[in-house]
Amino acid sequence: MPLDLHAPSGDAQASEQISDGLAGLVRDLNARLEGRDAREVIRTALTQITPLRLVSSFGAESVALLHLTAEADRDIPVIFIDTEMLFDETLAYQQEIATTLGLRNLRILRSADAADRDPDGKLHQRDPDACCSLRKTEPLQNALAGSNGWITGRKRFQNGQRAELDFFEVEPGTDRIKVNPLARWSREDVTRYITENRLPQHPLVAQNYPSIGCAPCTTPVAQGEDPRAGRWRNSDKDECGIHFVNGKAVRQGEKT
């Protein structure tokens, strides 16, 4: 039976009980699914965490997770954040994949006040963290309000901050669970899955974009470079997601 993660507003004791229950559920799920495959992780998440969302960038590797989830439930809400700075190829690919996989509950979201807070469209040059927060994180937080969990495409191999990533984790500062079905997949696993299932590949992958974000902040990657080297090149930024802990914006990996 799914865990009820909602507490009455201002009820500190109930909130603490929920936090304890949440942590316990995550430990139980990770132990129960140790060594299991991504399909079983997804099926379990769909039955144990409700309401549940899937968040996708429709990037270089996204189609694998979208396909796996669509096999289990084509009606799951799929959240796509259009930052209004994406490659045209990404927007066209999003439409192609949604049609190919028969996604029936795609939700395309944009920032409500980007024009006011970034009138010249150059916030990404002045403050890339603030730009990601405005155009991606804030719309995502709004979209996840009321949900108890969300499915992500994060994987251990992507960078050092994700090296210990588990299938299920508590999202800091919220009563939500993050589900990472592909946590233990390698890049080769992803490529093999896409090939074996004859899934459409993002067109920019063939142009040396193994990791794809917004157009102004993504460059091609040379042979031998880290696959994420093209994201925010020549800066110390390596994550677009900003998490909120006790109402404070915190970069992933930052101590709180």
Secondary structure, DSSP 4 states (H G I P E B T S, - for coil): --------TT-HHHHHHHHHHHHHHHHHHHHHTTT--HHHHHHHHHHHSSSEEEE----SSHHHHHHHHHHH-TTS-EEEE--S-B-HHHHHHHHHHHHHHT-S-EEEE--SSHHHH-TTS-HHHH-HHHHHIIIIIHHHHHHHTT-SEEE----GGG-GGGTT--SEEEPTTSS-EEE-TTTT--HHHHHHHHHHTTPPPPGGGGGT-SS--BGGGB----TTS-TTTTBTTTSS-----EEEETTEEEETT---
